[in-house]
Amino acid sequence: MSIRIGLAALALVPSLAACGDTAALEARVQELEDQQAIQRVITNYSAYLDARDYDGYVGLFTEDGVWQNGSTRREGRAEIRAMLTGLFGEPEANFVNLSSFHQIGNFEIDVTGDTAHAKSRFVFVMRGEGGAPTPSLSGQYADELVRVDGVWLIKHREDHTIMPTSAEWVAEIQRRGLGTLED
């Protein structure tokens, strides 16, 4: 839990306790903690992908989790990992990514008990001309998550390409079998 959320929750304790509504406070704090844990899953998704940590990446999905982009669909951790290997190959020992990264933001997270729906936006940045960071692709993730043994996992992720920024990237998306702009 972030310090700001924790301090805000603590500031409410005396007033809610005086009203005898500690259950409401506990529910609100739990929802904030759940939202923050889900946000961490979403950001770890990109961090693991950028680091080519395939085990970490697939570990964010349920055993039967689904990754989908348009008509391209991978079901279960083994298929999702095989997709990564097919796209990038097996990572080298001590791999350090110096060519690209994902920037994630605009989180919308709705929690209902042990299930949640989340949306987030991403920008994929690659090294461009002269080594300058260059946006190459943007899109939106739409996630269904579930809490399994106290841990939030992705049950279904839809990866929507919104704006490829170059004809080369459009061709690359199609070459990799990640869908088409019509999907």
N, C-alpha and C positions, 0 to 999 in steps of 0.2 A: 504494500500500500504506500502511495506517495506520502511525503510528509505533509503536504497541503491538505490532502483528503483526510489524513489522520487528525490533524489539528482542527479541521473544520468539524469533524465528527465529535472530537473531544469537547469542543466549544458548545455543542448542543446537549451534552450529557446533563449538566445541571438543570437546564430548563425542561428537558423531557423527563428527567427523573422526578422533578417536582410535580409534573403532571401525571406521573405514574405510567408513562408511555414508553418504557424501555424496550418493549417488543417492537414498536415502530422504529425506534432508533437502530436496534439490531438489524432489522430488515433493510433499512436504508444503507447502513454500513456494509452489509453483506452484498447488496446490489452494486455498490461502488467497488468493492473488492473483486466481485465477479467481472465487472466491466474492465477493470484494470488488468486482471489475469487474461481476459480474452484479447485485449489490446496487445499484451505481451506475446500471445500466440501468433497474432497477425504480424507483428514486427519480427518475431523470431523466424517466421516462414521465409521472409525475404533475406534475413541475415544468414540463415542456413543455406539458402539457395546461392547467395552471393559467395559464400565460403566453400561451396560444393560439399557441404556436410549432409550427404544424402540420408544418413541414419537419423540425424537430428530432424531433418525435413520431414521424412515419412513418419517419424515418431509423433509429429503434431496431428496426424490423422488417426481416426479410429481404425481398428483392424480392417473394417470393410469400407473405409472412407472413400470418397469419390472426388477426383479432380476433373474439372470439365472446362473446356473452352469451345464454344459452339457445338459442333457435332463430335468433336474429339473428346472422348471420355475414358478415364482410367479408373478402375475400381480395385480397391485394396492396396495395401502398402507395397506388395511385390510389384504390381503393375505400375504404380506411381514411381517406384524406384527405377524400374526398367525404363520408364520414359526419360528420367533424368540421365541415366547412363547412355541412352540412345541419343539424347541431345548434346551432352557434354563429354561423354566418355567417363571412365573412372578417374577420379581426381588423383593428381600426383600427391605423394607424401609431402606434408608441410605446404600444401597449396596456399598461395596468397593471391587473391584476385586484385590485379592492378588495372583491369580494363573496363570494369562496369560495376554498377550497383543499383539497387532499388531504393527509392524514396517513398515512404508510406505515410499517409495522413488521412484527414477528413473521416475520422471514425464515427460510425453510428452503430451503437450496440444496444440491443434490447434483450433483456434477460427475463425468462419466465421459468423459475425453479431451476431445473437441471438442463434446460435447453436455452439456446440463444440464437438470435439472428444478428448478423453484423454486415456492414458495408464499409468499405474503405477504398481509397483511391491510391494509385501508384504511378510513379514515373520511373522508367527504366533509363538510366544514364550510361552512356558508353564514352570511351575516350575518342574524341573527334580529331579534327584537323589540328595539328600542332600540339596534340595531347590535351586539348581543352575538353572539359566535361560537356557532353552534348546530349540533350534529351533525344531519345530514340523511339520511345513508345510510351503511351500512357493508357491507363485503363482503370477498371473497377473490379474489386473482389466482392462477391456476395457469398457469405458463409452461413452455413447452419452448423452450430456447435452443440456438443453435449458434454456434460460433466460425467466422467468415468472415474470412479474411485477417488473423487475429490479433485480431479485434474480436468481442465477444459481441453477438448480435442475437436478437430474439424471433422464433421460428419460428411459434409458436402461443400465443395468450393467451386463456384463458377467464376472463371477468370474471363472478364469481358474486355477485349481490346477495344479501346475507344478511339485512339488517335495515333496511328503509326506516323512518324514524322519523316520517313524517307521511303522511297520506292524500294530501296535495298532491304529495308526491314520488313516491308509487306511481303516481298519475295521470300525472305528468310522464314517468316511465320508460316507461309504456305509450304515451303520446302521441309520444314520440321514437322509438318503434320499437325500444327496447332490450330487449325481452322482457317477460315477465310474471313474477309471483312464482311461478307454477307451473313455469316453465322450469328 
